Amino acid sequence: MRYDGRMLGLRAIVVLAGVLPLGLVPVAGATPPSPTDPPVPLLEESPWAPAGAAAAGVDPTASVVIHLDDRGKPCAVEVVRVDPSSPYDAAFVQAARDSILRWRFAPALRDGRRVESTVERQVRFRPPAPGGLGPPSRSRSVPDVSELDAGEKSLWRYVLSLSMPQRTELRDKLAGFADRRLSTLHRSRATTDRFEVATDVPGEDIASRIAHNLEASFGATNGLLASQVPPQPTQGRILVYVFSTQAAYRDLAQESHAPGGSEGFYHPVGLLAFHAELGANEVLTHVLLHEGVHAFLEAHVLRPGVTLPLWLDEGLAEYVANSDIKNGRVVPGSHSKRTTYRNAYVTWRGQSLATLDAGELKKAIRTGKAPSLPALVAAGSKEFYGEGAALYYSEAWLFVHFLRHGRPEWAGDAFPRFVLYLAEGFEAGESFVTVYGRPVADFAAEFQAYVKSF
């Protein structure tokens, strides 16, 4: 979101009463569709504030009218006003339009048929992450960030450099803060081998269902790598907090210094957090699986102090999150072109998130707007999480898919061995030559043909 982002973690902002966070779980008693059903948001990515505006103390709200076609895709955006006004208005208007044109909705329905529609929104802007660092779906350190030199050491690495007692103390501090943000009305807990889940989302066995999804993510990721990457022993269970409201989640994200637009994040002290105000159960399942991969890699794969290149870290998380779930198990690499979306009010059929992402990348390849493979592999935070984030996420996912499925022999040997090299800290360019036999640029034509046939 994709979601987010697309940032895989950056998903729709819709309150769902009684949302069930499993794509496998039907919603009982859903209200039948009315003759005219409004569009349902699947992805709403908060725009980034223009450079300089945050430093100037400018934090406006944009009132917008979004025109959707009969596929639920924004085709025009009217920015009615920016309030309060400032010399940065034109930049805010452009940022809002650029972001909203990447949003996705399940289309409006009239008598069961898809129709064009309009949506009104009040849009808030995300301030840039400190020093331009940090992915939007990942947390950074909680200590005073002003004491760190962003040019020398990322905040993520700073947290990993803390001693275990310091990290435990920090985790306990964040856990106490999270506990106080959980409503007492529907609070429940569940413990599995790897997770301690606490949530205030209403519903039967919700905490257990969330833990099941996360265990499925761990199992799927381990299955991809186990032939070459035996998992390291765990340092204890990961704490998981799933809030029924976005506001409570935002409080914890701010306390953890997670960037403002995320819908889920993993903190390296061993804490996962999400919220359930999303457009559909399947979107929350996607976020859970995505962040579960990050948690697995940090806990069981990476050498201490090593961080994966962004394209592989996010691409592998998307690879698992975009996979089909059958009989309660993630089937890595498989994906349906269409899926059933459910929330507390309605159930509908539409293109899967994987199909939507693949379609956007195909279009970008046709128009020459897709990042080159060397650019993707070399991308830092500024490029990967900037204005082109949706394409970087989609291309990272499909490049991981290609590196595992592009040739029959890659899945069982080449791909897990390649991940092992990078998890041990080897340079990506050399690892491509060592494992796959040639530099990454040489795969460009083969990869584009793979995407076109996807």
C-alpha positions as CSV (number, residue, x, y, z in Angstrom):
1,M,0.0,0.0,0.0
2,R,0.9,-0.5,-2.7
3,Y,-1.2,-0.6,-1.1
4,D,1.0,1.0,-0.5
5,G,2.0,1.2,-2.0
6,R,0.8,2.5,-5.4
7,M,2.2,2.0,-2.3
8,L,1.0,-1.2,-1.1
9,G,0.3,0.1,2.3
10,L,-1.5,3.2,1.1
11,R,-5.1,2.1,0.7
12,A,-8.6,3.4,0.8
13,I,-10.0,5.4,3.7
14,V,-13.5,3.9,4.4
15,V,-14.9,3.0,7.8
16,L,-16.0,-0.7,7.8
17,A,-18.2,-1.8,10.6
18,G,-17.2,-5.4,11.5
19,V,-14.6,-5.9,8.8
20,L,-13.1,-9.4,8.7
21,P,-9.4,-9.3,7.8
22,L,-9.3,-12.4,5.7
23,G,-9.9,-12.7,2.0
24,L,-11.3,-16.2,2.7
25,V,-14.0,-15.0,5.1
26,P,-17.5,-14.1,3.6
27,V,-19.4,-11.3,5.1
28,A,-22.6,-12.5,6.6
29,G,-25.8,-10.5,6.2
30,A,-24.3,-8.1,3.6
31,T,-26.9,-5.6,2.4
32,P,-28.1,-6.3,-1.2
33,P,-27.0,-3.7,-3.7
34,S,-29.3,-0.8,-4.2
35,P,-30.4,0.3,-7.7
36,T,-27.5,2.8,-7.7
37,D,-24.4,1.8,-5.7
38,P,-21.7,4.4,-5.3
39,P,-18.0,3.6,-6.2
40,V,-16.0,1.8,-3.5
41,P,-12.4,3.0,-3.0
42,L,-9.7,0.3,-3.4
43,L,-6.6,2.6,-3.4
44,E,-6.4,6.2,-2.1
45,E,-2.8,7.3,-2.0
46,S,-2.3,10.6,0.0
47,P,-0.3,13.1,-2.1
48,W,3.1,14.3,-0.9
49,A,3.3,17.9,0.0
50,P,5.4,20.1,-2.4
51,A,9.0,20.7,-1.6
52,G,9.4,23.6,0.7
53,A,5.8,23.8,1.8
54,A,6.2,21.8,5.0
55,A,9.2,23.8,6.0
56,A,7.2,27.0,5.5
57,G,4.5,25.6,7.8
58,V,1.9,25.3,5.0
59,D,-0.5,22.4,5.7
60,P,-3.7,22.9,3.7
61,T,-6.7,20.7,2.7
62,A,-7.7,20.3,-0.9
63,S,-11.4,20.0,-1.9
64,V,-11.6,17.9,-5.0
65,V,-14.2,16.4,-7.3
66,I,-13.1,13.1,-9.0
67,H,-14.7,11.9,-12.2
68,L,-14.6,8.2,-12.7
69,D,-15.1,6.2,-15.8
70,D,-17.2,3.0,-15.9
71,R,-14.2,1.0,-14.8
72,G,-13.8,3.0,-11.6
73,K,-10.6,4.7,-12.9
74,P,-10.2,8.5,-12.4
75,C,-10.3,10.3,-15.7
76,A,-10.4,13.9,-14.5
77,V,-9.8,15.7,-11.2
78,E,-11.2,19.1,-10.3
79,V,-9.5,20.9,-7.4
80,V,-12.2,23.2,-6.2
81,R,-10.1,25.0,-3.6
82,V,-7.0,24.8,-1.4
83,D,-7.7,26.0,2.1
84,P,-5.9,27.9,3.5
85,S,-4.5,29.5,0.4
86,S,-0.7,30.2,0.1
87,P,1.9,30.9,-2.6
88,Y,2.2,27.1,-2.9
89,D,-1.4,26.6,-4.2
90,A,-0.4,25.7,-7.7
91,A,2.1,23.1,-6.5
92,F,-0.5,21.6,-4.1
93,V,-3.1,21.4,-7.0
94,Q,-0.7,19.6,-9.2
95,A,0.4,17.2,-6.4
96,A,-3.3,16.4,-5.7
97,R,-4.1,15.7,-9.3
98,D,-1.0,13.5,-9.9
99,S,-1.8,11.4,-6.9
100,I,-5.6,11.1,-7.4
101,L,-5.2,9.9,-11.0
102,R,-3.5,6.8,-9.6
103,W,-6.4,6.0,-7.2
104,R,-8.6,3.0,-7.9
105,F,-12.3,2.4,-7.3
106,A,-14.7,-0.4,-7.8
107,P,-17.1,1.3,-10.3
108,A,-20.5,2.6,-9.4
109,L,-23.4,0.3,-10.4
110,R,-26.8,1.2,-11.7
111,D,-29.2,-1.8,-11.8
112,G,-26.2,-4.0,-11.7
113,R,-24.4,-2.3,-14.6
114,R,-21.2,-0.3,-14.3
115,V,-21.6,3.4,-14.9
116,E,-19.6,6.6,-14.7
117,S,-19.7,8.6,-11.5
118,T,-18.1,11.4,-9.4
119,V,-16.6,11.4,-6.0
120,E,-16.0,14.3,-3.7
121,R,-13.0,14.2,-1.3
122,Q,-11.2,16.4,1.3
123,V,-7.5,15.6,0.7
124,R,-4.7,16.0,3.2
125,F,-1.0,16.0,2.2
126,R,1.8,13.9,3.6
127,P,4.9,15.7,4.7
128,P,8.2,14.4,3.3
129,A,10.0,11.7,5.4
130,P,13.0,13.0,7.4
131,G,15.9,13.5,5.1
132,G,14.0,11.9,2.2
133,L,14.6,8.5,3.9
134,G,12.3,5.7,4.5
135,P,9.7,3.7,2.7
136,P,6.1,4.7,3.2
137,S,5.0,1.3,4.6
138,R,8.0,0.9,7.0
139,S,8.7,2.5,10.3
140,R,11.9,4.3,11.3
141,S,13.6,4.9,14.7
142,V,11.8,6.3,17.7
143,P,14.8,8.1,19.3
144,D,15.3,11.8,18.5
145,V,15.9,11.8,14.8
146,S,17.4,15.3,14.8
147,E,20.6,13.7,16.4
148,L,21.2,11.5,13.3
149,D,23.0,12.5,10.1
150,A,20.7,11.4,7.4
151,G,23.6,11.6,4.9
152,E,25.6,8.9,6.7
153,K,23.2,6.5,8.3
154,S,19.5,5.7,7.6
155,L,17.2,5.7,10.5
156,W,16.4,2.1,9.8
157,R,20.0,1.1,10.3
158,Y,20.2,3.2,13.4
159,V,17.4,1.1,15.1
160,L,19.2,-2.1,14.0
161,S,22.4,-0.8,15.6
162,L,20.9,-0.6,19.1
163,S,21.8,-3.3,21.6
164,M,19.2,-5.9,22.3
165,P,18.3,-4.4,25.8
166,Q,17.8,-1.0,24.1
167,R,15.6,-2.5,21.3
168,T,13.6,-4.4,23.9
169,E,13.1,-1.2,25.9
170,L,12.0,0.6,22.8
171,R,9.6,-2.2,21.8
172,D,8.0,-2.2,25.3
173,K,7.6,1.6,25.1
174,L,5.8,1.3,21.7
175,A,3.7,-1.7,22.9
176,G,2.5,0.3,25.9
177,F,1.6,3.2,23.7
178,A,-0.3,0.9,21.3
179,D,-2.2,-0.8,24.1
180,R,-3.5,2.5,25.3
181,R,-4.9,3.2,21.8
182,L,-6.9,0.0,21.6
183,S,-10.6,0.4,22.4
184,T,-11.8,-1.7,25.3
185,L,-15.1,-2.5,23.6
186,H,-14.0,-5.2,21.2
187,R,-10.5,-5.9,22.4
188,S,-9.2,-9.4,21.7
189,R,-5.8,-11.2,21.7
190,A,-4.3,-14.3,20.1
191,T,-0.9,-16.0,20.3
192,T,0.8,-18.3,17.8
193,D,4.3,-19.6,17.5
194,R,5.5,-16.4,15.9
195,F,3.0,-13.6,16.8
196,E,1.2,-12.0,19.6
197,V,-1.8,-10.2,18.1
198,A,-3.9,-7.5,19.8
199,T,-6.8,-5.9,18.1
200,D,-10.0,-3.9,18.7
201,V,-11.6,-4.9,15.4
202,P,-15.1,-6.4,16.1
203,G,-15.9,-9.9,15.0
204,E,-15.5,-13.5,16.1
205,D,-12.0,-14.9,16.4
206,I,-10.6,-11.8,14.6
207,A,-7.2,-11.8,16.4
208,S,-6.8,-15.5,15.5
209,R,-7.7,-14.9,11.9
210,I,-5.1,-12.0,11.7
211,A,-2.5,-14.3,13.2
212,H,-3.4,-17.0,10.7
213,N,-2.8,-14.6,7.8
214,L,0.6,-13.6,9.1
215,E,1.6,-17.2,9.7
216,A,0.6,-17.8,6.1
217,S,2.8,-15.0,4.9
218,F,5.8,-16.4,6.9
219,G,5.2,-19.9,5.6
220,A,4.9,-18.7,2.0
221,T,8.1,-16.6,2.2
222,N,10.0,-19.4,3.9
223,G,8.9,-21.9,1.2
224,L,10.3,-19.6,-1.5
225,L,13.8,-19.5,0.1
226,A,14.2,-22.5,2.3
227,S,16.2,-24.6,-0.3
228,Q,19.0,-22.1,-0.1
229,V,18.3,-19.9,2.9
230,P,17.6,-21.8,6.2
231,P,15.7,-19.4,8.5
232,Q,17.7,-18.0,11.4
233,P,16.3,-18.7,14.9
234,T,13.7,-16.1,16.1
235,Q,14.4,-13.6,18.8
236,G,10.8,-14.0,20.2
237,R,7.3,-13.4,19.0
238,I,6.5,-10.3,16.9
239,L,3.9,-8.0,18.5
240,V,1.0,-7.1,16.2
241,Y,-1.5,-4.4,16.6
242,V,-4.5,-4.0,14.3
243,F,-6.7,-1.0,15.1
244,S,-10.3,-0.6,14.2
245,T,-9.8,3.1,13.4
246,Q,-7.2,4.8,11.3
247,A,-6.9,7.6,13.9
248,A,-5.6,5.2,16.5
249,Y,-3.2,3.7,14.0
250,R,-1.9,7.1,13.0
251,D,-1.1,7.9,16.6
252,L,1.2,4.9,16.8
253,A,2.7,5.6,13.4
254,Q,3.6,9.1,14.5
255,E,5.0,7.8,17.8
256,S,7.1,5.3,15.8
257,H,8.1,7.9,13.2
258,A,6.4,5.9,10.4
259,P,5.7,8.1,7.4
260,G,2.3,9.7,7.5
261,G,0.6,8.0,4.5
262,S,1.1,4.3,5.4
263,E,-1.7,1.9,6.3
264,G,0.6,-0.6,7.8
265,F,4.3,-0.7,8.9
266,Y,6.9,-3.1,10.4
267,H,9.2,-1.8,13.1
268,P,12.6,-3.5,13.4
269,V,12.2,-3.9,17.2
270,G,9.7,-6.6,16.3
271,L,6.3,-4.8,16.0
272,L,3.8,-4.8,13.2
273,A,0.8,-2.4,13.1
274,F,-2.2,-2.0,10.7
275,H,-5.6,-0.4,10.7
276,A,-8.9,-1.9,9.4
277,E,-10.5,1.2,7.8
278,L,-9.9,-0.1,4.3
279,G,-12.1,-0.5,1.2
280,A,-12.4,-4.3,1.3
281,N,-11.3,-7.3,3.3
282,E,-9.1,-8.3,0.5
283,V,-7.1,-5.0,0.7
284,L,-6.4,-5.6,4.4
285,T,-5.3,-9.2,3.6
286,H,-2.9,-7.8,1.0
287,V,-1.4,-5.4,3.5
288,L,-1.1,-8.1,6.2
289,L,0.7,-10.4,3.8
290,H,2.9,-7.7,2.4
291,E,4.1,-6.5,5.8
292,G,4.4,-10.1,7.0
293,V,7.1,-10.7,4.4
294,H,9.1,-7.7,5.6
295,A,8.9,-9.0,9.1
296,F,10.0,-12.5,8.0
297,L,13.0,-11.2,6.1
298,E,14.1,-9.0,9.1
299,A,13.6,-11.8,11.7
300,H,14.8,-14.8,9.8
301,V,16.8,-14.0,6.7
302,L,18.9,-10.8,6.8
303,R,22.4,-10.7,8.3
304,P,22.3,-8.1,11.1
305,G,22.9,-4.7,9.8
306,V,22.1,-5.6,6.2
307,T,19.1,-4.2,4.3
308,L,17.8,-5.5,1.0
309,P,17.7,-3.2,-2.1
310,L,14.3,-1.6,-2.1
311,W,13.2,-3.2,-5.4
312,L,13.8,-6.7,-3.9
313,D,12.4,-5.9,-0.4
314,E,9.2,-4.4,-1.7
315,G,9.0,-6.6,-4.8
316,L,9.1,-9.8,-2.8
317,A,6.5,-8.5,-0.4
318,E,4.3,-7.7,-3.3
319,Y,4.9,-11.1,-4.9
320,V,3.5,-12.9,-1.8
321,A,0.7,-10.3,-1.2
322,N,-0.5,-10.5,-4.9
323,S,-0.6,-14.3,-4.8
324,D,-3.9,-16.3,-4.6
325,I,-5.1,-17.9,-1.4
326,K,-6.5,-21.4,-1.8
327,N,-7.8,-23.6,1.0
328,G,-6.3,-21.2,3.6
329,R,-2.8,-21.3,2.0
330,V,-0.9,-18.7,-0.1
331,V,0.1,-20.1,-3.5
332,P,3.2,-18.0,-4.3
333,G,3.2,-16.6,-7.8
334,S,-0.3,-17.5,-8.7
335,H,-2.9,-14.8,-9.3
336,S,-6.4,-14.6,-10.5
337,K,-7.3,-11.9,-13.1
338,R,-10.6,-11.2,-11.2
339,T,-11.5,-11.5,-7.6
340,T,-14.4,-11.0,-5.2
341,Y,-14.2,-8.0,-2.9
342,R,-16.1,-8.0,0.3
343,N,-16.8,-5.4,3.0
344,A,-19.4,-5.1,5.7
345,Y,-22.0,-3.7,3.3
346,V,-21.5,-5.3,-0.1
347,T,-19.8,-8.0,-2.2
348,W,-18.7,-7.3,-5.7
349,R,-16.5,-8.8,-8.5
350,G,-13.7,-6.8,-10.1
351,Q,-10.2,-7.0,-11.5
352,S,-7.7,-8.2,-8.9
353,L,-5.1,-5.8,-7.5
354,A,-2.4,-7.9,-9.3
355,T,-4.2,-7.5,-12.7
356,L,-4.6,-3.7,-12.1
357,D,-0.8,-3.4,-11.3
358,A,0.2,-5.5,-14.3
359,G,-2.0,-3.5,-16.6
360,E,-0.4,-0.2,-15.4
361,L,3.1,-1.6,-16.0
362,K,2.2,-2.9,-19.5
363,K,0.9,0.6,-20.4
364,A,4.1,2.2,-19.1
365,I,6.3,-0.2,-21.1
366,R,4.3,0.6,-24.3
367,T,4.6,4.4,-23.7
368,G,8.3,4.2,-22.7
369,K,7.5,5.5,-19.1
370,A,8.6,2.3,-17.2
371,P,11.9,2.5,-15.3
372,S,14.7,0.6,-16.9
373,L,15.9,-2.5,-15.0
374,P,19.2,-0.9,-14.1
375,A,17.2,2.2,-12.8
376,L,14.9,-0.1,-10.8
377,V,17.7,-2.0,-9.2
378,A,19.6,1.1,-8.4
379,A,16.6,3.1,-7.1
380,G,16.9,4.7,-3.7
381,S,14.1,6.0,-1.5
382,K,13.8,9.3,-3.4
383,E,13.1,7.4,-6.7
384,F,11.3,4.4,-5.4
385,Y,8.9,6.3,-3.1
386,G,8.5,9.4,-5.1
387,E,6.0,10.4,-7.8
388,G,6.6,7.2,-9.8
389,A,6.1,4.9,-6.8
390,A,3.2,3.0,-8.4
391,L,5.3,2.0,-11.3
392,Y,8.3,1.1,-9.2
393,Y,6.2,-1.1,-7.0
394,S,4.5,-2.8,-9.9
395,E,7.8,-3.4,-11.8
396,A,9.6,-4.6,-8.6
397,W,6.8,-7.2,-8.1
398,L,6.9,-8.4,-11.7
399,F,10.7,-8.5,-11.8
400,V,10.7,-10.7,-8.8
401,H,8.1,-12.9,-10.5
402,F,10.3,-13.0,-13.6
403,L,13.4,-13.9,-11.6
404,R,11.6,-16.9,-10.0
405,H,9.3,-18.1,-12.9
406,G,11.0,-16.7,-16.0
407,R,12.7,-20.1,-16.6
408,P,11.9,-23.5,-15.0
409,E,15.2,-23.9,-13.3
410,W,15.2,-20.5,-11.5
411,A,12.5,-21.2,-8.8
412,G,14.3,-23.9,-6.9
413,D,17.9,-22.7,-7.1
414,A,18.7,-19.4,-8.8
415,F,16.1,-17.2,-7.1
416,P,16.7,-18.3,-3.4
417,R,20.4,-18.3,-4.0
418,F,20.2,-14.7,-5.3
419,V,18.2,-13.6,-2.3
420,L,20.8,-15.3,0.0
421,Y,23.7,-13.3,-1.7
422,L,21.9,-10.0,-1.1
423,A,20.8,-11.0,2.4
424,E,24.4,-11.5,3.3
425,G,25.3,-8.1,2.0
426,F,26.7,-8.8,-1.5
427,E,26.3,-6.2,-4.2
428,A,23.3,-6.7,-6.5
429,G,25.1,-6.2,-9.8
430,E,27.7,-8.8,-9.0
431,S,25.1,-11.2,-7.7
432,F,23.1,-11.0,-10.9
433,V,26.2,-12.1,-12.9
434,T,27.2,-14.8,-10.4
435,V,23.7,-16.4,-10.1
436,Y,21.9,-15.5,-13.4
437,G,25.0,-15.5,-15.6
438,R,24.7,-11.9,-17.0
439,P,24.2,-8.3,-15.9
440,V,20.7,-7.1,-15.1
441,A,20.5,-4.9,-18.2
442,D,20.8,-7.9,-20.5
443,F,17.4,-9.2,-19.2
444,A,15.5,-6.1,-20.4
445,A,14.0,-7.5,-23.6
446,E,13.2,-10.9,-22.0
447,F,11.5,-9.2,-19.0
448,Q,9.4,-7.0,-21.2
449,A,8.2,-9.9,-23.2
450,Y,7.4,-11.7,-19.9
451,V,5.3,-8.8,-18.7
452,K,3.4,-8.5,-22.0
453,S,2.4,-12.2,-21.7
454,F,1.4,-11.9,-18.1
